[in-house]
């Protein structure tokens, strides 16, 4: 290979695609904006044949906001789609503005910690300077900011296409739940998160011990990344678990059976849609892995093809679980808590008297 010639594992430019991306900054509970602003907009764009795909995430950088990404349908003028997005978001923000401003001084150190955990010191220095501070975007404003595809995280071009297909399904399910359930009630939110997460884990990892191992690694990753003092929390986690262990174990067992398409436990409604989607998602990941299409970049290393399902499945599962929780509005600390509870329930099912 000559110098300068791209290798087989070079990624395309992360912004060389047809997606439109708008960040709507909203210093309040984002769920009303999603249900009353984003959902009707997406429904209208779909009904008019203007988009072929969409998804959203919640984010914190430069102030709490929703990132909405839409892919115009073939032959559709992106400017038309962008104008519809601007009109819908502008109308919502005028009708129901967030009333409180972000405490930029109070949150500055937290946001820097979160940035460093996700992107590292080098990226911080490049964006804000070694001694700089993260600026806050104006509340109740929206900005068109390019969507940067995360090729390294999701497995290269084939992996990101698969991920974006999944993101749309995840966004649809979460929007339905936000519109029809009391997600503002903390036990409801955590219960939905646990059920969606376990459904996906069981679809990807049919062996319960592998799920327990995955959840342990998942929890440890977030504890290390965000410097959460895990030992301070685990005793309280155990206390919470013992108040609900029988009911939690029964519910998680039913979810695992439904995820594995057990005829005796047939999921319906949103749960049934999610179960069917998770199984199809796993099938697509398995097929892409078998074709040698997934190329991951981890830990600052070079992009590397991954052909081993035992490696590929947990990699993508971790991101898929986390991003669905993100859409629901589940915090990192809550993900740590739920991972601990679900792993403990699994281990109690596998060996009730065994060590954890």
VEXKOL-412846 format. One line per field, with one value per residue: x, y, z of N, C-alpha, C in turn; residue in one letter. Coordinates in steps of 0.02 Angstrom, whole numbers. Layout:
N
n_u	[X  ...] $
n_v	[Y  ...] $
n_w	[Z  ...] $
ca_u	[X  ...] $
ca_v	[Y  ...] $
ca_w	[Z  ...] $
c_u	[X  ...] $
c_v	[Y  ...] $
c_w	[Z  ...] $
residuo	[A  ...] $
END
This chain:
356
n_u	[43  33  105  -11  -118  -285  -328  -410  -483  -507  -615  -759  -784  -855  -958  -1002  -1135  -1314  -1394  -1496  -1475  -1529  -1509  -1600  -1608  -1655  -1694  -1762  -1879  -1869  -1965  -2100  -2070  -2028  -2143  -2246  -2189  -2081  -2131  -2259  -2206  -2120  -2214  -2289  -2191  -2160  -2287  -2302  -2206  -2075  -1962  -1846  -1795  -1767  -1706  -1685  -1589  -1555  -1456  -1315  -1209  -1148  -1263  -1425  -1511  -1607  -1562  -1609  -1614  -1641  -1668  -1682  -1798  -1757  -1732  -1799  -1797  -1679  -1687  -1823  -1865  -1789  -1844  -1971  -1938  -1882  -1995  -2084  -2011  -1984  -2114  -2156  -2064  -2097  -2227  -2217  -2103  -1949  -1932  -1828  -1658  -1499  -1385  -1240  -1118  -1129  -1145  -1035  -915  -964  -1008  -886  -821  -903  -881  -743  -745  -808  -746  -612  -457  -381  -473  -552  -459  -440  -568  -606  -493  -352  -372  -499  -680  -836  -949  -1121  -1262  -1396  -1545  -1701  -1674  -1628  -1514  -1431  -1326  -1196  -1219  -1116  -1064  -1033  -924  -821  -871  -986  -954  -905  -951  -1055  -1098  -1144  -1251  -1337  -1354  -1419  -1539  -1590  -1595  -1704  -1814  -1799  -1819  -1953  -2020  -1988  -2045  -2180  -2195  -2166  -2276  -2383  -2366  -2325  -2191  -2130  -2136  -2030  -2012  -2085  -2014  -1888  -1930  -1976  -1856  -1778  -1851  -1849  -1711  -1675  -1748  -1682  -1553  -1579  -1621  -1503  -1408  -1428  -1396  -1412  -1309  -1213  -1279  -1280  -1142  -1118  -1195  -1126  -1001  -1046  -1097  -978  -903  -969  -959  -820  -794  -863  -816  -888  -918  -922  -925  -985  -1115  -1162  -1206  -1325  -1392  -1408  -1494  -1609  -1637  -1673  -1797  -1878  -1851  -1915  -2026  -1959  -1872  -1963  -2027  -1921  -1883  -1995  -1985  -1865  -1903  -2001  -1922  -1848  -1939  -2029  -2165  -2255  -2250  -2298  -2262  -2351  -2419  -2324  -2216  -2213  -2182  -2055  -1985  -1990  -1919  -1793  -1748  -1739  -1643  -1531  -1515  -1476  -1356  -1283  -1278  -1206  -1086  -1046  -1021  -907  -912  -912  -818  -728  -669  -578  -531  -438  -362  -320  -442  -524  -571  -702  -742  -790  -928  -948  -877  -921  -1062  -1081  -1016  -1095  -1217  -1199  -1193  -1318  -1410  -1378  -1408  -1546  -1589  -1544  -1633  -1752  -1724  -1647  -1529  -1347  -1306  -1423  -1425  -1315  -1364  -1479  -1418  -1345  -1449  -1519  -1421  -1398  -1522  -1523  -1414  -1462  -1565  -1492  -1407  -1462  -1401  -1275  -1117  -1100] $
n_v	[-60  109  263  368  313  263  150  -11  4  138  270  355  536  603  693  687  660  644  690  802  908  971  1063  1088  1196  1187  1223  1138  1006  899  819  868  947  848  767  857  939  880  750  771  843  748  651  722  751  622  579  663  615  664  630  495  437  459  516  548  618  654  784  866  953  1115  1161  1097  1002  945  839  829  728  712  626  678  619  529  638  744  915  970  1095  1122  1029  1071  1198  1163  1099  1208  1291  1214  1190  1321  1368  1288  1327  1460  1448  1367  1404  1363  1410  1437  1483  1410  1369  1417  1438  1358  1232  1216  1144  1014  990  997  886  784  803  775  641  583  630  668  752  811  842  933  1037  1076  1121  1217  1267  1247  1312  1354  1381  1296  1367  1420  1388  1494  1487  1413  1416  1365  1275  1240  1113  1015  839  719  570  423  325  242  197  123  31  61  107  13  -25  97  127  23  53  178  142  66  169  246  160  146  279  298  206  259  387  351  297  409  486  413  359  382  445  544  510  441  297  238  279  215  83  63  82  -26  -135  -116  -121  -250  -328  -305  -350  -487  -527  -513  -586  -740  -823  -823  -803  -740  -621  -569  -551  -457  -347  -320  -277  -167  -83  -60  7  133  178  195  284  400  423  381  347  192  97  165  166  35  -39  26  -1  -139  -144  -84  -179  -294  -261  -280  -398  -524  -489  -416  -511  -604  -525  -489  -615  -652  -557  -595  -720  -681  -605  -704  -763  -854  -957  -968  -850  -716  -562  -406  -256  -106  -169  -290  -244  -192  -306  -386  -301  -297  -429  -435  -337  -395  -503  -434  -377  -495  -544  -441  -449  -578  -556  -485  -346  -256  -135  -81  53  66  127  223  158  87  75  -80  -233  -337  -499  -590  -645  -649  -543  -434  -422  -382  -256  -172  -186  -123  15  29  0  103  220  211  223  352  423  404  477  436  443  432  384  320  219  145  101  25  -74  -141  -192  -275  -367  -427  -488  -581  -663  -714  -792  -885  -944  -951  -947  -911  -819  -641] $
n_w	[0  -47  18  97  34  63  194  214  325  347  395  326  309  456  441  313  241  217  320  417  557  709  858  998  1126  1292  1447  1541  1586  1453  1397  1366  1252  1165  1152  1117  1022  940  907  835  727  665  631  534  437  395  348  239  157  164  235  262  373  550  710  887  1023  1196  1266  1346  1324  1320  1375  1423  1302  1158  1028  867  729  556  404  245  122  -31  -167  -109  -67  44  106  116  211  319  341  385  504  575  587  665  786  825  846  954  1055  1072  1119  1233  1324  1410  1576  1662  1679  1635  1762  1738  1804  1919  1862  1786  1823  1832  1700  1635  1689  1637  1501  1491  1529  1421  1303  1326  1378  1275  1173  1244  1264  1132  1097  1197  1259  1372  1496  1483  1486  1467  1358  1375  1277  1218  1311  1258  1122  955  852  701  690  632  618  682  633  726  687  737  858  827  730  599  426  389  515  570  487  521  656  649  591  696  794  754  777  916  955  916  1002  1128  1119  1112  1241  1321  1291  1339  1466  1642  1649  1718  1848  1960  1998  1894  1780  1804  1807  1674  1606  1655  1605  1463  1443  1491  1402  1281  1315  1337  1211  1139  1210  1246  1354  1527  1620  1545  1522  1652  1671  1571  1620  1737  1687  1615  1716  1790  1694  1682  1812  1825  1719  1756  1880  1992  2162  2193  2299  2401  2365  2343  2455  2487  2370  2381  2490  2436  2337  2410  2455  2349  2284  2248  2166  2067  2012  1958  1860  1775  1732  1656  1555  1494  1444  1351  1264  1207  1130  1185  1177  1279  1346  1284  1222  1210  1132  1158  1219  1148  1019  1043  1084  966  881  944  927  787  769  831  742  628  670  691  559  493  561  525  391  398  410  515  592  720  825  964  1125  1081  986  823  689  686  615  677  698  784  866  1004  1046  967  989  1130  1122  1036  1099  1223  1188  1126  1230  1319  1244  1222  1353  1373  1290  1358  1471  1579  1706  1718  1844  1883  1787  1829  1952  1912  1833  1929  2011  1919  1882  2006  2029  1925  1962  2081  2033  1961  2056  2204  2331  2306  2291  2252] $
ca_u	[0  75  93  -68  -175  -328  -331  -477  -519  -518  -685  -777  -793  -915  -1011  -1016  -1197  -1370  -1436  -1503  -1470  -1544  -1504  -1648  -1586  -1716  -1672  -1819  -1895  -1874  -2017  -2153  -2047  -2027  -2211  -2288  -2155  -2045  -2172  -2303  -2165  -2098  -2274  -2307  -2139  -2170  -2350  -2291  -2153  -2017  -1903  -1841  -1772  -1755  -1699  -1667  -1557  -1550  -1385  -1300  -1153  -1164  -1330  -1470  -1546  -1626  -1533  -1654  -1583  -1687  -1637  -1731  -1809  -1725  -1765  -1830  -1752  -1666  -1708  -1893  -1869  -1760  -1893  -2025  -1910  -1877  -2062  -2113  -1975  -1995  -2182  -2158  -2026  -2136  -2288  -2202  -2031  -1920  -1934  -1769  -1594  -1449  -1336  -1178  -1064  -1139  -1140  -974  -868  -996  -1007  -817  -809  -939  -846  -680  -760  -829  -704  -542  -427  -358  -531  -570  -411  -453  -632  -615  -430  -335  -400  -562  -743  -886  -1002  -1190  -1305  -1455  -1604  -1756  -1648  -1609  -1456  -1416  -1258  -1189  -1219  -1053  -1074  -983  -905  -780  -912  -1039  -930  -893  -1010  -1110  -1123  -1182  -1315  -1378  -1370  -1469  -1603  -1613  -1610  -1771  -1860  -1793  -1851  -2025  -2044  -1982  -2096  -2244  -2195  -2170  -2343  -2437  -2351  -2304  -2118  -2105  -2135  -1965  -2017  -2109  -1957  -1839  -1960  -1975  -1787  -1757  -1884  -1822  -1641  -1672  -1774  -1628  -1499  -1599  -1621  -1434  -1367  -1478  -1374  -1422  -1246  -1181  -1312  -1255  -1074  -1123  -1219  -1071  -953  -1080  -1097  -910  -881  -996  -930  -752  -795  -888  -786  -939  -892  -967  -932  -1031  -1183  -1183  -1245  -1394  -1423  -1429  -1554  -1666  -1653  -1706  -1867  -1916  -1817  -1958  -2063  -1913  -1848  -2017  -2039  -1864  -1886  -2047  -1958  -1816  -1940  -2032  -1870  -1825  -1997  -2061  -2236  -2295  -2246  -2300  -2267  -2398  -2413  -2256  -2167  -2207  -2145  -1984  -1958  -1979  -1866  -1728  -1727  -1718  -1580  -1479  -1504  -1439  -1287  -1251  -1265  -1153  -1024  -1027  -994  -845  -925  -908  -749  -732  -610  -587  -474  -388  -325  -338  -503  -509  -629  -720  -781  -810  -992  -942  -849  -961  -1128  -1079  -996  -1152  -1269  -1185  -1214  -1389  -1444  -1366  -1442  -1618  -1597  -1536  -1696  -1801  -1705  -1618  -1462  -1293  -1309  -1479  -1404  -1273  -1409  -1520  -1374  -1330  -1509  -1535  -1370  -1410  -1581  -1502  -1371  -1505  -1600  -1444  -1381  -1489  -1357  -1207  -1088  -1107] $
ca_v	[0  168  313  411  274  244  80  -40  22  210  289  416  595  594  740  679  621  687  704  868  903  1033  1058  1134  1206  1192  1212  1111  938  899  775  903  966  788  743  908  972  836  695  792  861  687  621  760  741  554  576  700  582  708  601  422  413  511  495  603  603  710  796  916  995  1186  1171  1041  1010  887  837  796  714  686  612  691  565  541  686  798  971  976  1161  1117  993  1115  1251  1133  1090  1273  1316  1174  1202  1390  1375  1258  1367  1520  1429  1337  1413  1345  1472  1446  1484  1363  1396  1399  1435  1301  1170  1216  1090  951  982  982  816  742  810  738  569  558  651  673  818  839  872  992  1090  1099  1156  1272  1289  1213  1348  1382  1357  1280  1418  1395  1415  1529  1447  1421  1429  1305  1287  1185  1092  952  773  683  498  391  264  199  169  78  -22  82  126  -36  -22  158  120  -21  90  230  106  51  231  267  118  164  344  288  173  305  439  322  291  476  512  371  336  433  440  594  476  406  224  220  287  163  19  58  73  -95  -182  -109  -143  -323  -357  -303  -395  -557  -541  -516  -633  -788  -856  -776  -786  -690  -557  -545  -527  -394  -294  -303  -236  -105  -42  -40  57  198  199  219  342  459  426  372  307  135  63  204  155  -34  -60  51  -39  -204  -133  -74  -241  -341  -240  -294  -450  -575  -460  -398  -573  -631  -482  -495  -682  -649  -518  -636  -771  -648  -586  -765  -786  -910  -956  -963  -781  -677  -490  -370  -184  -77  -221  -337  -211  -186  -373  -406  -260  -318  -491  -418  -300  -444  -540  -391  -373  -560  -548  -394  -477  -634  -531  -448  -275  -213  -113  -38  87  68  145  262  118  90  39  -151  -276  -384  -553  -634  -622  -641  -476  -384  -412  -337  -188  -132  -188  -72  80  29  5  170  273  207  254  424  451  403  526  400  469  383  353  273  161  106  70  -27  -128  -179  -229  -328  -419  -463  -530  -638  -708  -749  -844  -936  -978  -909  -940  -899  -752  -594] $
ca_w	[0  -51  70  83  8  119  211  213  387  353  397  289  350  498  423  242  236  200  378  446  630  746  930  1030  1195  1332  1516  1579  1565  1380  1373  1330  1186  1123  1140  1086  967  895  882  781  669  631  600  475  386  369  310  177  119  160  267  261  438  600  780  932  1087  1243  1279  1398  1306  1310  1400  1409  1238  1118  961  820  664  506  339  192  74  -95  -211  -71  -54  117  131  133  275  370  355  425  571  607  603  720  848  844  873  1021  1103  1087  1156  1298  1337  1475  1615  1704  1644  1659  1809  1705  1853  1962  1825  1745  1840  1814  1628  1615  1707  1589  1437  1495  1531  1355  1247  1345  1388  1211  1139  1282  1249  1064  1094  1244  1287  1435  1554  1462  1514  1417  1354  1374  1224  1243  1325  1210  1055  918  808  654  704  595  651  672  640  769  652  779  912  803  685  531  386  395  583  584  453  563  717  635  583  765  830  737  815  987  964  912  1063  1184  1111  1133  1314  1349  1279  1367  1534  1690  1655  1766  1914  1958  1993  1827  1734  1815  1787  1601  1586  1671  1560  1395  1444  1497  1340  1232  1337  1327  1139  1114  1248  1270  1416  1583  1652  1503  1535  1716  1659  1533  1664  1783  1649  1599  1777  1806  1645  1699  1876  1813  1674  1790  1947  2044  2218  2191  2364  2442  2342  2336  2513  2480  2315  2408  2532  2390  2303  2456  2463  2288  2246  2219  2110  2013  1979  1918  1801  1730  1702  1604  1500  1458  1406  1294  1217  1172  1091  1219  1160  1340  1371  1223  1236  1167  1136  1151  1238  1093  965  1063  1083  896  854  973  895  720  776  843  680  582  695  677  487  476  589  483  327  411  395  574  604  779  850  1037  1167  1045  939  752  671  681  602  730  669  839  894  1076  1056  932  1019  1189  1104  1012  1150  1274  1163  1113  1294  1347  1206  1236  1419  1362  1262  1412  1522  1635  1720  1723  1910  1882  1748  1874  2001  1881  1812  1990  2031  1871  1888  2069  2018  1883  2001  2129  1995  1941  2116  2258  2390  2282  2301  2198] $
c_u	[44  57  35  -128  -218  -327  -402  -518  -525  -593  -698  -778  -857  -972  -1029  -1075  -1254  -1414  -1438  -1504  -1484  -1541  -1550  -1632  -1646  -1700  -1731  -1827  -1908  -1932  -2076  -2132  -2047  -2097  -2252  -2256  -2124  -2090  -2221  -2264  -2144  -2157  -2292  -2255  -2145  -2231  -2342  -2235  -2089  -1954  -1905  -1820  -1764  -1734  -1682  -1627  -1563  -1476  -1376  -1249  -1175  -1236  -1376  -1509  -1565  -1592  -1580  -1618  -1636  -1650  -1690  -1737  -1775  -1766  -1798  -1778  -1741  -1689  -1781  -1902  -1843  -1810  -1950  -2001  -1907  -1945  -2091  -2078  -1985  -2064  -2187  -2123  -2060  -2196  -2272  -2127  -2011  -1910  -1872  -1706  -1547  -1401  -1267  -1120  -1070  -1129  -1075  -928  -898  -993  -936  -800  -842  -904  -782  -691  -776  -779  -630  -516  -407  -415  -554  -524  -423  -517  -633  -550  -417  -367  -469  -622  -791  -939  -1071  -1229  -1367  -1513  -1659  -1731  -1633  -1557  -1445  -1341  -1248  -1188  -1154  -1064  -1016  -964  -867  -821  -959  -1017  -922  -957  -1069  -1141  -1164  -1248  -1363  -1400  -1424  -1538  -1632  -1633  -1682  -1823  -1859  -1828  -1927  -2053  -2042  -2034  -2165  -2249  -2201  -2241  -2397  -2424  -2326  -2229  -2090  -2104  -2075  -1971  -2041  -2051  -1907  -1866  -1960  -1904  -1764  -1788  -1858  -1750  -1636  -1698  -1718  -1571  -1517  -1603  -1551  -1395  -1414  -1459  -1377  -1357  -1208  -1213  -1286  -1184  -1075  -1145  -1166  -1020  -983  -1079  -1027  -884  -906  -970  -860  -753  -816  -866  -838  -911  -935  -978  -981  -1104  -1207  -1223  -1317  -1430  -1449  -1492  -1616  -1686  -1692  -1779  -1910  -1894  -1864  -1996  -2018  -1889  -1902  -2028  -1982  -1862  -1938  -2022  -1908  -1850  -1972  -1981  -1845  -1883  -2026  -2136  -2280  -2296  -2242  -2310  -2315  -2384  -2342  -2203  -2158  -2169  -2070  -1950  -1942  -1922  -1798  -1703  -1703  -1651  -1522  -1464  -1463  -1366  -1250  -1233  -1207  -1086  -1000  -998  -930  -852  -914  -835  -751  -665  -619  -523  -419  -347  -348  -404  -486  -572  -640  -766  -807  -874  -988  -911  -896  -1028  -1126  -1059  -1056  -1208  -1260  -1209  -1288  -1430  -1438  -1406  -1518  -1632  -1589  -1601  -1751  -1787  -1677  -1546  -1410  -1295  -1367  -1463  -1359  -1316  -1448  -1478  -1357  -1390  -1523  -1484  -1382  -1469  -1563  -1460  -1412  -1545  -1554  -1420  -1402  -1442  -1286  -1183  -1101  -1040] $
c_v	[62  218  358  375  252  169  55  -20  97  224  349  476  587  641  736  632  669  707  778  860  971  1018  1111  1138  1226  1173  1192  1038  937  858  811  925  906  766  793  943  925  782  716  811  799  653  656  750  671  551  610  670  622  679  525  394  473  478  556  575  665  720  856  967  1066  1202  1113  1053  942  894  796  789  685  678  625  632  580  588  744  852  977  1042  1160  1083  1037  1170  1224  1121  1156  1299  1280  1189  1274  1401  1346  1302  1433  1505  1405  1344  1385  1410  1486  1442  1433  1400  1376  1395  1373  1234  1163  1157  1022  938  966  910  769  744  769  663  542  572  658  744  850  873  935  1050  1119  1141  1220  1300  1257  1246  1376  1351  1343  1335  1384  1428  1448  1480  1463  1443  1363  1323  1226  1170  1024  891  738  608  467  323  216  163  114  28  -3  97  78  -33  40  157  77  16  142  200  90  115  255  226  136  231  338  258  222  361  413  318  359  504  475  347  393  430  493  567  430  329  200  224  231  94  10  46  1  -144  -177  -135  -219  -357  -359  -349  -468  -575  -551  -573  -685  -822  -806  -757  -735  -622  -527  -517  -461  -337  -273  -259  -168  -57  -16  13  127  223  228  283  406  465  423  327  245  103  100  189  83  -60  -36  17  -106  -197  -123  -139  -288  -322  -260  -357  -500  -548  -443  -459  -603  -591  -489  -563  -684  -611  -559  -690  -740  -629  -645  -799  -850  -906  -947  -892  -735  -603  -457  -295  -159  -129  -271  -308  -209  -254  -396  -366  -282  -382  -478  -380  -347  -483  -499  -383  -438  -565  -503  -419  -535  -613  -492  -373  -229  -199  -61  -5  98  88  183  223  128  55  -34  -191  -325  -437  -601  -607  -610  -573  -423  -370  -368  -266  -146  -131  -134  -3  83  36  77  223  270  237  330  456  454  458  495  425  413  347  303  211  115  67  13  -86  -173  -221  -287  -385  -460  -510  -591  -688  -746  -804  -902  -977  -938  -899  -922  -829  -707  -562] $
c_w	[0  3  51  56  67  131  208  274  397  352  351  337  391  480  349  233  224  258  393  522  661  820  961  1104  1239  1403  1560  1560  1490  1355  1339  1260  1139  1104  1100  1027  917  865  826  718  630  597  535  419  355  324  242  134  114  191  262  328  485  665  822  991  1131  1258  1324  1376  1287  1330  1381  1345  1209  1051  916  753  617  441  285  145  8  -139  -175  -57  22  146  152  201  332  390  398  497  608  630  664  786  872  875  943  1072  1120  1131  1226  1313  1405  1514  1656  1662  1675  1706  1784  1753  1896  1927  1786  1759  1822  1739  1603  1631  1657  1521  1437  1495  1462  1300  1263  1346  1322  1174  1177  1265  1180  1060  1135  1273  1354  1497  1538  1498  1456  1415  1352  1317  1255  1254  1274  1141  1020  866  763  660  673  641  632  685  680  740  698  832  887  750  613  492  392  465  598  547  494  626  705  622  652  802  816  775  889  1000  962  976  1122  1178  1130  1209  1348  1344  1319  1438  1577  1701  1702  1837  1914  1957  1925  1777  1742  1795  1712  1576  1597  1622  1489  1392  1447  1434  1287  1251  1323  1253  1112  1146  1280  1336  1473  1617  1610  1512  1601  1709  1622  1579  1714  1748  1632  1659  1793  1757  1664  1766  1867  1772  1710  1862  2002  2099  2230  2259  2410  2425  2348  2396  2509  2422  2340  2451  2489  2358  2348  2469  2404  2253  2213  2158  2052  1976  1935  1854  1752  1696  1646  1543  1460  1417  1344  1242  1177  1136  1119  1207  1221  1369  1311  1240  1186  1173  1123  1167  1181  1034  981  1061  1012  865  880  941  823  721  787  779  631  605  680  603  467  502  546  416  336  402  455  592  661  793  924  1072  1132  996  867  740  656  667  660  700  721  871  969  1094  1027  967  1082  1173  1084  1063  1202  1251  1151  1177  1321  1310  1213  1305  1415  1337  1315  1464  1585  1646  1722  1791  1914  1840  1790  1923  1970  1858  1872  2011  1984  1874  1951  2062  1976  1923  2053  2095  1978  2000  2177  2316  2370  2295  2241  2181] $
residuo	[X  X  X  X  X  X  X  X  X  X  X  X  X  X  X  X  X  X  X  X  X  X  X  X  X  X  X  X  X  X  X  X  X  X  X  X  X  X  X  X  X  X  X  X  X  X  X  X  X  X  X  X  X  X  X  X  X  X  X  X  X  X  X  X  X  X  X  X  X  X  X  X  X  X  X  X  X  X  X  X  X  X  X  X  X  X  X  X  X  X  X  X  X  X  X  X  X  X  X  X  X  X  X  X  X  X  X  X  X  X  X  X  X  X  X  X  X  X  X  X  X  X  X  X  X  X  X  X  X  X  X  X  X  X  X  X  X  X  X  X  X  X  X  X  X  X  X  X  X  X  X  X  X  X  X  X  X  X  X  X  X  X  X  X  X  X  X  X  X  X  X  X  X  X  X  X  X  X  X  X  X  X  X  X  X  X  X  X  X  X  X  X  X  X  X  X  X  X  X  X  X  X  X  X  X  X  X  X  X  X  X  X  X  X  X  X  X  X  X  X  X  X  X  X  X  X  X  X  X  X  X  X  X  X  X  X  X  X  X  X  X  X  X  X  X  X  X  X  X  X  X  X  X  X  X  X  X  X  X  X  X  X  X  X  X  X  X  X  X  X  X  X  X  X  X  X  X  X  X  X  X  X  X  X  X  X  X  X  X  X  X  X  X  X  X  X  X  X  X  X  X  X  X  X  X  X  X  X  X  X  X  X  X  X  X  X  X  X  X  X  X  X  X  X  X  X  X  X  X  X  X  X  X  X  X  X  X  X  X  X  X  X  X  X  X  X  X  X  X  X  X  X  X  X  X  X] $
END
